[in-house]
């Protein structure tokens, strides 16, 4: 039976299928070349071949751009194009250093990704958690592209990310699904302007979708979720610019109820931030946030998280209601 789809957002949101795609791989070596949780990379290693993604430090050879509308299995690296043809990205030969190794059972301060006097890693978040018996299935949010920071973003690696996201914790690995708004050059794309892309990252490998540009004042609709669930779920990550109605989207494969998300985040992650004017002056505002669990719609209980003692010391603040989150910097 063909999946039912909705194209109201400019991409195909899979909402039902009777097709059995595959079973969970027995050999997880593709996804699990990791150092012990909490391990930080040597400072030199972070500069030699590693890049700053919206999920932490990953080797450049282990970050891949997907063709438009493709689906990736993050446990095997198998990619299915829209036309049904298949290829496999090579296994990563390097450890990954996700900003979140294993999300905490209760909110706590987060480690930085590198030893430095500048902001490097998750800076501030609103986080909600749920029980294993009733995990999160979908997250949607809207946010407005802020004015550009007035600080200089001339060098690759100085980058500001903000996004909503879902994190699946399936021992012994985590996978994050995130539609991302970016300012700066991550070394994969971008510059001194705003860009949109969707990301799926496991412990050592990341994939991102088609890159779009955005302008201050544009309203972004972000989606991350588990759809078309039978023995296998099709995960959807999408960032849609409602002004242009263009979407940067991608699909993934997950393996039933155990892979649903345990955590929902609305976050700012940034690297090589030297001054408060490297942040958007007004912060970033997320609204109309909706989350569903396995049991149906839910009202999240948000909690604030902050990087401990970041430099520069700006007016960081996280505020929230049931369906909105604001991340202030100045």
Buried (B, 14 or more C-beta within 10 A) or exposed (E): EEBEBEEEBBBBBBBBBEEEBEEBBEEBEBBBBBBEEEEBBEEEBBEEEBBBBBBBBBBEBBBBBBBBBBBBBBBBBBBBBEEEEEEEBEBBEBBBBBBBBBBBEEBEEBBBBBEBEBBBBBBBBBBBBBEEEBBBBBBBBBBBBBEBBEBEBEEBBBBBBBBBBBBBBBEEBBBBBBBBBBBBBBBBEBBBBBBBBBBBBBBBBBBBBBBBBBEEEBBBBBBBBBBBBEEBBBBBBBBBBBEBEBBBBBBBBBBBBEBBBBBBBBBBBBBBBBBBBBBBEEBBBBBEBBBBBBEEEBEBEBBBBBBEEBEBEBEBBBBBEEBBBBBBBB
